[in-house]
Amino acid sequence: MGIFFDLMQQSMLDDQQKQADSIEDRVEMLESELKETRDLLRKTLQVLEEHVGTDIDGDGKTG
């Protein structure tokens, strides 16, 4: 009975490790997507400021 219990525990630990790995992968992917979104937003804001000639983000310069 002890070996069966040990195998069950090991299986549960393995499942938890796989889930943690997949969460880490997901977080890494989300961080990458967030960086890309921020970069796109900065570029869009720059073009918009240049187009309308107004400092929209309050950084003291246009574009």
Order of alpha helices (4+ residues) and beta strands (2+ residues): alpha
